Amino acid sequence: MYDQPSDDDLRHLQLRHGSRLALRHLVEAGLDVLPMPGAGQTLARWRVLAEVAAHDLSLVKLFEGHTDALAIQAELGGGLSASEGARWATWCAEPPDARVIAEEERCTAIRLSGTKAWCSGAASVTHAVVSCWNRDGEPWLAAVAMDQPGVRVTDEGWHAVGMADSASVDVRFDHAAATAIGRPGDYTRRPGFWQGGAGIAACWFGGALGIARAAHALMGKAPDPHRLAHLGAIDAALTPAAALLREAAAWIDRHPRDDARQVALRARLAVEQAANEVMRHAGRALGAGPLCRDRAFARAMADLPVFLRQSHAERDLAALGMLASQDVGKEPSSWML
């Protein structure tokens, strides 16, 4: 049985290492050893992601990328045999102006060249799983060690105030040695793609939970009716989002090899909406004071809107609507009590 880390584990690490935990602290403490998605304990995995997110959203951006890289390699096989304590990233954003090309050498050995954008934690990780393209124009995944001459971490590409500590800069590859993971196209074909996408919603939920906890703690002993109304709105937003995440995790564990796209999109969009409601009501309940005087609260309120934009907004809504419309002549089963 998986022994889930608790919020106390994070507090103990914070006492030991100071208020700003780093990815290496979580790895050294063994808190990155999570159940694989779809292996029967998906909710336990998401609870850890949510607790880290409630503590620090930039940190969970790195932590989720690290645990996702481990899950990808476990699912597809291959990758690098990294030393104990290795800190991984997952860099699979594909903006049109930044593309990495993979040239095959022998067996699984390949060479990477090009620019990868939005590389969170590039200056602090030891290895990365990177999306790339072969000469036939097919998408591929590669594992690459960062400590080599063909890898250059820049200070370009990230100017945001929110999520500033994720340091999501551009990385340039110049004939860098790498190892192919799976076969071309495997990244999005594998069941873990949408299972991991739903896990991102757990991170967003954790960010909203951290803000809600702060709002709850700052209400005071005798909050006025207006503050209580805002707290009630926060409760009404978070509670159904949490229920939907629990339902999504249970569905994934019951259907580990099925396409979880609809389940993931529904969870992501519902949690995004709930997170926006939590931020709106927390700000109106507490006023400017915590935003100006409470560093952790102010940082969370700045970080979460940026992290939420990992959602594709109306494109995701349209995709979910398309899936819902495919049940011709009847409403989706998820609408029924």
C-alpha positions as CSV (number, residue, x, y, z in Angstrom):
1,M,0.0,0.0,0.0
2,Y,1.3,3.4,-0.9
3,D,2.2,5.5,2.1
4,Q,1.1,9.0,1.0
5,P,3.2,12.0,2.2
6,S,1.2,14.4,4.2
7,D,1.1,18.1,4.5
8,D,3.2,17.6,7.7
9,D,6.0,16.2,5.5
10,L,6.1,19.5,3.6
11,R,6.1,21.5,6.8
12,H,9.0,19.4,8.2
13,L,11.0,20.0,5.0
14,Q,10.2,23.7,5.2
15,L,11.5,23.9,8.7
16,R,14.7,22.2,7.6
17,H,15.3,24.1,4.4
18,G,13.5,27.4,4.8
19,S,10.4,28.8,3.4
20,R,11.4,28.2,-0.3
21,L,11.6,24.5,-0.9
22,A,13.3,23.3,-4.0
23,L,12.7,20.3,-6.2
24,R,15.9,18.7,-4.9
25,H,14.5,18.8,-1.4
26,L,11.4,16.8,-2.5
27,V,13.6,14.3,-4.4
28,E,16.1,13.8,-1.6
29,A,13.2,13.2,0.8
30,G,11.7,10.6,-1.5
31,L,8.4,12.4,-1.9
32,D,8.7,12.0,-5.7
33,V,8.1,8.2,-5.4
34,L,4.4,8.4,-6.5
35,P,2.0,5.7,-7.7
36,M,1.9,5.6,-11.5
37,P,-1.3,7.0,-13.1
38,G,-4.0,4.4,-13.7
39,A,-2.3,1.9,-11.4
40,G,-5.0,1.9,-8.8
41,Q,-3.9,4.8,-6.7
42,T,-4.3,7.8,-9.0
43,L,-6.0,9.8,-6.4
44,A,-3.1,9.3,-4.0
45,R,-0.8,10.6,-6.7
46,W,-2.9,13.7,-7.3
47,R,-3.2,14.4,-3.5
48,V,0.5,14.8,-3.3
49,L,0.6,17.1,-6.4
50,A,-2.2,19.2,-4.8
51,E,-0.4,19.5,-1.5
52,V,2.8,20.6,-3.1
53,A,0.8,23.1,-5.2
54,A,-0.9,24.5,-2.2
55,H,2.5,25.1,-0.8
56,D,4.1,26.7,-3.9
57,L,2.8,26.7,-7.5
58,S,6.2,27.2,-9.1
59,L,7.6,24.3,-7.1
60,V,4.7,22.0,-8.2
61,K,5.3,23.0,-11.8
62,L,8.8,21.5,-11.5
63,F,7.7,18.6,-9.3
64,E,4.9,17.6,-11.7
65,G,7.3,17.7,-14.6
66,H,9.7,15.5,-12.7
67,T,7.1,12.9,-11.7
68,D,5.6,13.0,-15.3
69,A,9.0,12.3,-16.8
70,L,9.4,9.3,-14.5
71,A,5.9,8.1,-15.5
72,I,6.5,8.6,-19.2
73,Q,9.7,6.5,-19.1
74,A,8.0,3.8,-17.0
75,E,5.1,3.6,-19.5
76,L,7.0,3.7,-22.7
77,G,10.3,2.1,-21.6
78,G,13.7,3.3,-22.5
79,G,15.1,6.6,-21.5
80,L,18.3,7.3,-19.6
81,S,19.6,5.4,-16.6
82,A,20.1,8.4,-14.4
83,S,21.7,8.3,-11.0
84,E,19.8,8.4,-7.7
85,G,18.7,11.9,-6.9
86,A,18.4,12.9,-10.6
87,R,16.0,15.8,-11.1
88,W,13.9,15.5,-14.3
89,A,11.9,17.9,-16.3
90,T,9.2,17.3,-19.0
91,W,9.4,19.8,-21.9
92,C,6.8,19.1,-24.5
93,A,5.4,22.5,-25.4
94,E,5.4,23.0,-29.2
95,P,5.1,26.7,-30.1
96,P,5.5,27.3,-33.9
97,D,8.7,29.3,-33.5
98,A,10.6,26.7,-31.4
99,R,11.2,23.2,-32.6
100,V,13.8,20.5,-31.8
101,I,14.9,18.1,-34.6
102,A,16.1,14.6,-33.7
103,E,18.7,12.9,-36.0
104,E,19.0,9.1,-35.5
105,E,22.4,7.6,-35.0
106,R,22.1,4.0,-33.9
107,C,19.6,2.0,-31.9
108,T,18.0,4.5,-29.6
109,A,20.9,7.0,-29.7
110,I,19.8,10.3,-31.3
111,R,21.1,13.9,-31.5
112,L,19.0,16.9,-30.8
113,S,19.3,20.3,-32.4
114,G,17.1,23.4,-32.1
115,T,15.4,25.5,-29.5
116,K,12.9,24.2,-26.9
117,A,10.7,26.9,-25.3
118,W,9.2,27.2,-21.9
119,C,11.6,24.8,-20.2
120,S,10.6,25.0,-16.5
121,G,13.5,24.6,-14.1
122,A,16.0,24.4,-16.9
123,A,18.8,25.7,-14.7
124,S,18.1,23.4,-11.8
125,V,17.3,20.0,-13.3
126,T,19.8,17.3,-14.3
127,H,17.8,15.5,-17.0
128,A,14.8,16.2,-19.2
129,V,12.2,14.4,-21.4
130,V,11.9,16.5,-24.5
131,S,9.5,16.4,-27.4
132,C,11.2,16.6,-30.8
133,W,10.6,15.8,-34.5
134,N,12.4,13.3,-36.7
135,R,13.4,14.0,-40.3
136,D,10.1,12.5,-41.5
137,G,8.1,15.1,-39.5
138,E,6.9,12.7,-36.8
139,P,6.7,13.7,-33.2
140,W,9.0,11.8,-30.8
141,L,10.3,11.9,-27.2
142,A,13.9,11.9,-26.1
143,A,15.7,11.8,-22.7
144,V,18.6,14.1,-22.5
145,A,21.2,14.8,-19.8
146,M,21.7,18.6,-19.2
147,D,25.4,18.5,-18.3
148,Q,26.9,18.3,-21.8
149,P,28.4,20.8,-24.2
150,G,25.5,20.5,-26.6
151,V,22.9,22.0,-24.2
152,R,22.7,25.7,-23.4
153,V,20.3,27.1,-20.9
154,T,19.5,30.7,-21.8
155,D,17.9,33.5,-19.8
156,E,15.4,34.2,-22.6
157,G,11.7,33.6,-23.1
158,W,10.2,34.2,-19.7
159,H,9.3,37.7,-18.4
160,A,6.2,36.8,-16.3
161,V,5.7,38.0,-12.7
162,G,3.4,35.1,-12.0
163,M,5.2,31.7,-11.8
164,A,8.5,33.6,-12.0
165,D,10.3,30.9,-9.8
166,S,9.5,28.2,-12.4
167,A,12.2,30.0,-14.6
168,S,10.6,28.6,-17.8
169,V,13.3,29.8,-20.2
170,D,14.5,28.7,-23.7
171,V,17.0,25.9,-24.0
172,R,19.2,25.5,-27.1
173,F,20.3,22.1,-28.3
174,D,23.3,21.8,-30.6
175,H,23.8,18.2,-31.7
176,A,23.2,17.1,-28.0
177,A,23.3,13.4,-27.3
178,A,20.0,11.9,-26.2
179,T,18.1,8.6,-26.0
180,A,14.8,8.0,-27.8
181,I,11.8,7.0,-25.7
182,G,9.3,4.7,-27.4
183,R,8.5,5.2,-31.1
184,P,7.4,8.3,-33.0
185,G,3.9,9.3,-32.0
186,D,3.9,7.3,-28.8
187,Y,3.8,10.4,-26.5
188,T,0.2,11.4,-27.3
189,R,-1.0,7.8,-28.2
190,R,-0.2,6.4,-24.8
191,P,-3.0,6.3,-22.1
192,G,-0.8,8.3,-19.8
193,F,-1.0,11.4,-21.9
194,W,-4.6,12.3,-20.9
195,Q,-4.1,10.7,-17.5
196,G,-1.3,13.1,-16.9
197,G,-3.3,16.0,-18.3
198,A,-5.9,15.3,-15.7
199,G,-3.1,15.4,-13.1
200,I,-2.4,19.0,-14.1
201,A,-5.9,19.8,-12.8
202,A,-4.9,18.4,-9.4
203,C,-2.1,21.0,-9.4
204,W,-4.5,23.8,-10.3
205,F,-6.8,22.6,-7.6
206,G,-4.0,22.6,-5.1
207,G,-3.2,26.2,-6.0
208,A,-6.8,27.2,-5.4
209,L,-6.8,25.2,-2.1
210,G,-3.8,27.1,-0.9
211,I,-5.5,30.4,-1.5
212,A,-8.7,29.1,0.1
213,R,-6.8,28.0,3.2
214,A,-5.3,31.4,3.5
215,A,-8.6,33.1,3.1
216,H,-10.1,30.8,5.8
217,A,-7.3,31.5,8.2
218,L,-7.4,35.3,7.6
219,M,-11.2,35.6,8.2
220,G,-10.8,36.4,11.8
221,K,-12.7,35.2,14.9
222,A,-15.9,37.0,14.0
223,P,-16.0,37.6,10.3
224,D,-18.8,39.9,9.0
225,P,-21.6,38.5,6.8
226,H,-19.9,39.7,3.6
227,R,-16.7,37.7,4.3
228,L,-18.8,34.7,5.3
229,A,-20.6,35.0,1.9
230,H,-17.3,34.9,0.1
231,L,-16.2,31.9,2.2
232,G,-19.4,30.2,1.3
233,A,-18.8,30.9,-2.4
234,I,-15.2,29.4,-2.1
235,D,-16.7,26.3,-0.5
236,A,-19.3,26.0,-3.2
237,A,-16.5,26.2,-5.9
238,L,-13.9,23.9,-4.3
239,T,-16.2,21.1,-3.1
240,P,-17.6,20.0,-6.4
241,A,-14.2,20.4,-8.1
242,A,-12.7,18.1,-5.5
243,A,-15.6,15.6,-6.1
244,L,-15.0,15.6,-9.8
245,L,-11.3,15.0,-9.4
246,R,-12.0,12.0,-7.1
247,E,-14.4,10.7,-9.7
248,A,-11.9,11.2,-12.5
249,A,-9.2,9.4,-10.6
250,A,-11.5,6.5,-9.9
251,W,-12.5,6.3,-13.6
252,I,-8.9,6.3,-14.7
253,D,-8.1,3.4,-12.3
254,R,-11.1,1.4,-13.6
255,H,-10.1,2.1,-17.2
256,P,-6.3,2.3,-17.2
257,R,-5.9,1.6,-20.9
258,D,-8.8,3.7,-22.2
259,D,-8.7,7.1,-23.7
260,A,-9.2,9.5,-20.8
261,R,-9.5,12.7,-22.9
262,Q,-13.1,13.5,-22.1
263,V,-12.6,12.8,-18.4
264,A,-9.5,14.9,-18.3
265,L,-11.0,17.8,-20.2
266,R,-14.0,17.9,-18.0
267,A,-11.9,17.9,-14.8
268,R,-9.5,20.5,-16.1
269,L,-12.2,22.9,-17.2
270,A,-14.2,22.5,-14.0
271,V,-11.2,23.0,-11.8
272,E,-10.1,26.0,-13.8
273,Q,-13.6,27.6,-13.3
274,A,-13.4,26.8,-9.6
275,A,-9.9,28.2,-9.2
276,N,-11.0,31.5,-10.8
277,E,-14.0,31.7,-8.4
278,V,-11.7,31.0,-5.4
279,M,-9.3,33.8,-6.5
280,R,-12.2,36.3,-7.1
281,H,-13.9,35.7,-3.8
282,A,-10.7,35.5,-1.7
283,G,-9.5,38.8,-3.1
284,R,-12.9,40.5,-2.4
285,A,-13.2,38.9,1.1
286,L,-9.7,40.0,2.3
287,G,-9.1,43.2,0.5
288,A,-5.7,44.6,-0.3
289,G,-4.0,43.8,3.0
290,P,-2.9,40.2,2.3
291,L,-2.1,41.1,-1.3
292,C,0.3,43.7,-0.1
293,R,1.6,42.3,3.1
294,D,1.4,38.5,2.9
295,R,4.2,37.4,0.5
296,A,3.0,33.8,0.2
297,F,-0.6,34.8,-0.5
298,A,0.3,37.5,-2.9
299,R,2.6,35.1,-4.8
300,A,-0.1,32.5,-5.0
301,M,-2.6,35.0,-6.4
302,A,-0.1,36.1,-9.0
303,D,1.1,32.5,-9.9
304,L,-2.3,30.7,-10.3
305,P,-3.7,32.8,-13.2
306,V,-0.4,32.1,-15.2
307,F,-0.5,28.4,-14.4
308,L,-4.2,28.2,-15.4
309,R,-3.3,29.4,-18.9
310,Q,-1.8,26.0,-19.5
311,S,-5.5,25.3,-20.2
312,H,-6.5,25.9,-23.8
313,A,-9.6,27.9,-22.8
314,E,-12.3,27.9,-25.4
315,R,-10.5,25.4,-27.5
316,D,-10.8,22.9,-24.7
317,L,-14.4,23.8,-24.2
318,A,-15.1,23.2,-27.9
319,A,-13.3,19.9,-27.7
320,L,-15.4,18.8,-24.7
321,G,-18.5,20.0,-26.5
322,M,-17.6,17.9,-29.6
323,L,-17.2,14.8,-27.4
324,A,-20.5,15.5,-25.7
325,S,-22.3,15.9,-29.0
326,Q,-21.2,12.5,-30.2
327,D,-24.0,10.8,-28.2
328,V,-26.6,11.5,-30.9
329,G,-30.1,11.8,-29.7
330,K,-29.4,11.7,-26.0
331,E,-27.5,13.7,-23.4
332,P,-24.1,12.5,-22.1
333,S,-24.4,9.8,-19.4
334,S,-22.3,12.1,-17.1
335,W,-25.3,14.5,-16.9
336,M,-27.4,11.9,-15.1
337,L,-27.7,11.6,-11.3
